[in-house]
Amino acid sequence: MIQSRAQVTVRYAETDMMGIVYHANYLPWFEVARTQLLREQGFPYRQLEAEGYRIPVLEVAAKFVRPALYDDLLTIVATIKEKPLLRIRVEYEVRRGEELLATGSSAHAFCDLTGRPTRPPPAFVAHMNQAFA
């Protein structure tokens, strides 16, 4: 298992008239945590793209438990629980302190620059083999 934590502060523009975070704003927060996780593992998106890879979203899901509010400091925990092969599945938790606000997941696949599925870079495979040994 590999895990990363990212923090965001809820901006006023991310809330609705009730001061509650609009549900679609959770997806960019998932992306923030996911890209940080990959960066911490030595695979920043910019580098992967420069090497000719894309990692599009295949599916995404979210479940909302409690509302996030304007100016909350949130921690988004991104976790890869199983060794990625051709697909990468990332699970998320959004927390305000110890309080769980939302959970989610996303699935991704490596593609080349034309959008065709491809195997992950050899260095990525080697790193994941070691991380999940």
C-alpha positions in Angstrom: 0.0 0.0 0.0 1.2 3.5 -0.8 -0.4 6.6 0.6 -0.2 10.4 0.4 -1.9 13.3 2.1 -2.7 16.7 0.6 -4.3 19.7 2.2 -6.7 22.2 0.7 -8.6 25.1 2.2 -12.1 25.4 1.0 -12.5 28.6 -1.1 -15.7 30.6 -1.2 -16.0 29.9 -4.9 -16.3 26.2 -4.1 -19.4 26.6 -2.0 -23.1 27.0 -2.8 -25.5 29.5 -1.4 -25.6 27.5 1.9 -21.9 27.7 2.3 -21.5 24.0 1.6 -19.0 22.7 -0.9 -20.6 21.9 -4.2 -20.1 18.1 -4.9 -18.2 18.5 -8.2 -15.4 20.3 -6.3 -14.3 17.1 -4.7 -12.9 15.7 -8.0 -10.2 18.3 -8.4 -9.2 17.6 -4.7 -8.9 13.9 -5.6 -6.6 15.0 -8.5 -4.5 17.1 -6.2 -4.0 14.1 -3.8 -3.4 11.7 -6.7 -0.8 13.8 -8.4 1.0 14.4 -5.1 1.0 10.7 -4.4 2.6 10.0 -7.8 5.1 12.8 -7.4 6.1 11.5 -4.0 6.7 8.1 -5.6 9.0 9.7 -8.2 6.5 9.9 -11.1 5.3 13.5 -11.5 2.6 13.8 -14.2 4.8 16.3 -16.1 7.6 13.8 -16.4 5.2 11.0 -17.5 3.7 13.3 -20.1 7.2 14.3 -21.3 8.0 10.6 -21.7 4.8 10.1 -23.9 2.3 8.8 -21.4 -1.1 9.9 -20.3 -3.2 8.5 -17.4 -6.8 9.3 -18.2 -9.6 8.7 -15.7 -11.7 5.6 -16.6 -14.1 5.9 -13.7 -14.7 8.0 -10.6 -17.0 7.7 -7.7 -17.7 9.7 -4.5 -19.8 9.2 -1.4 -20.6 12.2 0.8 -20.8 11.7 4.6 -20.7 15.2 6.1 -20.6 18.6 4.4 -17.3 20.5 3.9 -17.8 24.2 4.5 -16.2 27.5 3.5 -12.7 28.0 4.9 -12.4 24.4 6.3 -8.9 23.0 6.2 -9.2 19.6 4.6 -6.9 16.7 4.3 -7.3 14.4 1.2 -5.8 11.0 1.7 -5.0 9.1 -1.5 -4.2 5.4 -1.3 -3.2 2.8 -3.7 -4.0 -0.5 -2.0 -3.2 -3.0 -4.7 -0.2 -3.1 -7.1 -1.1 -1.4 -10.3 -0.8 -3.5 -13.4 -2.4 -2.0 -16.5 -4.9 0.0 -14.4 -4.3 2.2 -11.3 -7.1 2.3 -8.7 -6.8 5.2 -6.1 -9.0 5.5 -3.1 -9.6 8.8 -1.3 -10.8 10.1 2.0 -11.6 13.7 2.6 -11.2 14.7 6.3 -11.7 17.8 8.4 -9.3 16.9 11.2 -10.3 13.4 12.3 -13.9 13.8 10.9 -14.5 11.8 7.7 -16.4 14.0 5.2 -16.3 11.9 2.0 -14.8 8.9 0.3 -14.1 8.2 -3.3 -12.2 6.3 -5.8 -10.8 6.6 -9.4 -9.5 4.2 -11.9 -6.9 5.1 -14.5 -5.0 3.5 -17.4 -1.8 4.4 -19.1 -2.2 5.6 -22.7 0.2 6.8 -25.4 -0.1 10.3 -26.8 -2.7 9.1 -29.4 -4.9 7.7 -26.6 -4.2 4.1 -27.2 -3.7 1.9 -24.1 -0.1 1.0 -23.4 1.9 -0.6 -20.7 3.3 1.6 -17.9 6.9 2.8 -18.1 9.4 0.1 -17.1 10.6 2.3 -14.2 7.1 2.7 -12.9 6.5 -1.1 -13.0 9.8 -1.7 -11.2 9.0 0.8 -8.5 5.5 -0.6 -8.0 6.9 -4.1 -7.8 9.2 -3.0 -5.1 6.6 -0.9 -3.2 4.2 -3.8 -3.2 6.7 -6.6 -2.5 
